[in-house]
Amino acid sequence: MTPRTPVPEPGDALRQLVAAIPAGGTALEIASGPGQDAEVLEAQGITVLRADVTTEDLGGPYDAVLALAVLQHVEREQLPDVLGRVAGALRPGGVFLLSVRVGDGEQWEVGDSGNPYFTVLWREPDLCDLLEDADLDLVWRAEAEDSEESHWLTFLVRRGR
């Protein structure tokens, strides 16, 4: 039997999220990929479901939704609809953790896999306006750089009551 890889310690953003979810709560991770973030939440006793951001009905209500390094792949004009669907999937007072790349414009990039992908860059005021329009109120924010070309904003927002 192969030993299981230990669940990584949660970073600041996931610690903020876990603290905002009631004991035994439920979360939805959009575009879970390898599932590391979901595993961190599950290790804290949170039930996590996984979905694709293009899914029309996200289900719910959830105590939390997370979309880390995902929404920059959603076309700019589609993001208000996606944020509205996320807000609708949250219970009143539920939280949403998201991160996006900072910058202007849209671009095609080639990932480490060699596959091209579409990226929309965001300025904080523009994204904050969209979050507010979706009745999502800022709880916590952070900035980070993972390279000279890649600056990120991470937000934890709460659905209005």
C-alpha positions as CSV (number, residue, x, y, z in Angstrom):
1,M,0.0,0.0,0.0
2,T,1.4,3.4,-1.0
3,P,1.4,5.9,1.8
4,R,-0.9,8.9,1.3
5,T,0.8,12.3,0.7
6,P,0.2,14.5,3.8
7,V,-2.3,17.3,3.3
8,P,-0.4,20.6,3.1
9,E,-0.8,23.2,5.8
10,P,-3.3,25.8,4.7
11,G,-1.9,29.1,3.6
12,D,-3.3,32.5,4.8
13,A,-6.2,32.5,2.4
14,L,-7.4,29.0,3.2
15,R,-7.0,29.7,7.0
16,Q,-9.2,32.8,6.5
17,L,-11.8,30.6,4.7
18,V,-11.7,27.8,7.2
19,A,-12.3,30.3,10.1
20,A,-15.4,31.6,8.3
21,I,-17.0,28.2,7.8
22,P,-19.2,26.8,10.6
23,A,-18.2,23.4,12.0
24,G,-19.4,20.6,9.7
25,G,-20.0,23.2,6.9
26,T,-20.1,22.6,3.2
27,A,-18.1,24.2,0.5
28,L,-18.0,24.1,-3.3
29,E,-14.6,24.3,-5.1
30,I,-14.8,25.5,-8.7
31,A,-12.3,23.9,-11.0
32,S,-10.7,21.9,-8.3
33,G,-7.9,20.5,-10.5
34,P,-5.7,18.2,-8.4
35,G,-7.8,19.0,-5.4
36,Q,-5.2,20.2,-2.9
37,D,-7.3,23.1,-1.6
38,A,-10.3,20.8,-1.2
39,E,-8.2,18.3,0.7
40,V,-7.1,21.1,3.1
41,L,-10.7,21.9,3.8
42,E,-11.7,18.3,4.2
43,A,-8.9,17.8,6.7
44,Q,-10.7,20.5,8.8
45,G,-14.0,18.5,8.7
46,I,-15.6,20.5,5.9
47,T,-17.5,18.6,3.2
48,V,-16.3,19.8,-0.3
49,L,-18.1,19.3,-3.6
50,R,-16.3,20.1,-6.9
51,A,-17.8,21.8,-10.0
52,D,-16.8,23.4,-13.2
53,V,-17.2,27.2,-13.4
54,T,-19.2,26.8,-16.6
55,T,-21.8,24.7,-14.9
56,E,-25.1,26.6,-15.1
57,D,-26.5,25.4,-11.7
58,L,-23.9,25.4,-9.0
59,G,-26.3,23.8,-6.5
60,G,-26.2,24.9,-2.9
61,P,-26.7,26.5,-0.6
62,Y,-23.1,26.3,0.6
63,D,-21.3,27.8,3.5
64,A,-18.4,28.6,1.2
65,V,-17.3,28.6,-2.4
66,L,-13.7,28.8,-3.5
67,A,-12.2,29.6,-6.9
68,L,-8.4,30.1,-6.6
69,A,-6.5,30.9,-9.8
70,V,-9.7,30.1,-11.8
71,L,-11.7,33.2,-12.6
72,Q,-9.0,34.8,-14.7
73,H,-9.9,32.2,-17.4
74,V,-13.5,33.5,-17.6
75,E,-14.2,36.1,-20.3
76,R,-14.6,39.6,-18.8
77,E,-18.2,40.0,-19.9
78,Q,-19.2,36.7,-18.4
79,L,-17.8,37.3,-15.0
80,P,-20.8,39.3,-13.6
81,D,-23.0,36.3,-14.4
82,V,-20.5,33.8,-12.8
83,L,-20.3,36.0,-9.7
84,G,-24.1,36.1,-9.5
85,R,-24.3,32.3,-9.7
86,V,-21.7,32.0,-7.0
87,A,-23.6,34.4,-4.7
88,G,-26.8,32.5,-5.5
89,A,-25.2,29.3,-4.4
90,L,-24.1,30.7,-1.0
91,R,-26.3,30.7,2.0
92,P,-26.9,34.2,3.4
93,G,-23.7,35.1,5.2
94,G,-21.7,32.5,3.3
95,V,-18.2,33.3,2.0
96,F,-16.4,33.2,-1.3
97,L,-12.6,32.9,-1.6
98,L,-11.2,33.9,-5.0
99,S,-8.0,34.9,-6.6
100,V,-7.2,36.7,-9.9
101,R,-4.2,38.0,-11.8
102,V,-3.6,41.7,-11.7
103,G,-3.2,43.8,-14.8
104,D,-4.9,45.2,-17.8
105,G,-6.4,43.5,-20.8
106,E,-6.7,39.9,-22.0
107,Q,-4.1,37.5,-23.4
108,W,-3.3,34.0,-24.5
109,E,-0.5,32.3,-22.7
110,V,1.2,28.9,-22.9
111,G,1.3,26.9,-19.7
112,D,3.9,24.5,-18.4
113,S,2.0,21.7,-20.2
114,G,2.6,23.5,-23.5
115,N,-1.2,24.1,-23.9
116,P,-2.5,27.6,-24.6
117,Y,-5.0,29.2,-22.2
118,F,-6.9,32.5,-22.1
119,T,-6.3,34.9,-19.3
120,V,-8.2,38.0,-18.3
121,L,-6.2,40.4,-16.1
122,W,-8.1,42.6,-13.5
123,R,-7.6,45.8,-11.6
124,E,-8.8,45.8,-8.0
125,P,-11.4,48.6,-8.3
126,D,-13.0,47.0,-11.3
127,L,-13.2,43.6,-9.6
128,C,-14.4,45.1,-6.3
129,D,-17.3,46.8,-8.3
130,L,-18.4,43.5,-9.7
131,L,-18.2,41.8,-6.3
132,E,-20.3,44.6,-4.8
133,D,-22.8,44.4,-7.7
134,A,-23.2,40.6,-6.8
135,D,-24.0,41.5,-3.2
136,L,-20.6,40.2,-2.0
137,D,-18.9,42.3,0.7
138,L,-15.2,42.3,1.3
139,V,-14.0,40.5,4.5
140,W,-10.3,40.0,3.8
141,R,-7.8,40.7,0.9
142,A,-4.2,39.9,0.1
143,E,-1.7,40.5,-2.6
144,A,1.1,38.2,-3.8
145,E,3.6,37.8,-6.6
146,D,4.7,34.4,-7.8
147,S,7.0,35.9,-10.5
148,E,7.9,39.3,-12.0
149,E,5.0,38.9,-14.5
150,S,2.4,37.4,-12.2
151,H,0.8,39.5,-9.5
152,W,-2.3,38.1,-7.7
153,L,-5.2,39.5,-5.7
154,T,-7.0,37.2,-3.3
155,F,-10.3,38.2,-1.7
156,L,-12.6,36.6,0.9
157,V,-16.1,38.1,0.4
158,R,-19.3,37.4,2.3
159,R,-22.8,37.2,0.7
160,G,-25.1,39.9,2.1
161,R,-27.9,38.7,4.3
